[in-house]
């Protein structure tokens, strides 16, 4: 099955959502970007395409934070 991967990343302009080679406009906070990334991923899931959200942490490593196969929508917590 096809699967979407949404990445919440930080660059010099702020937090952005990246998916399929496209980047969003910058967000002021990681929490805002995460919330919208999960919303987009949830829409994909409702349209038959599983999705997940991976967030860049302070140590520059990426960690999975939301997966349409196992996590509720909306997510209960926003990663710090």
Protein Blocks (a to p, Z undefined) as FASTA:
>chain_A
ZZddddddddfkbccddeehiacdddfbfklmmmmmmmmmmmmmmnopacddddddfkop
acdfbdfklpccddfbdcZZ
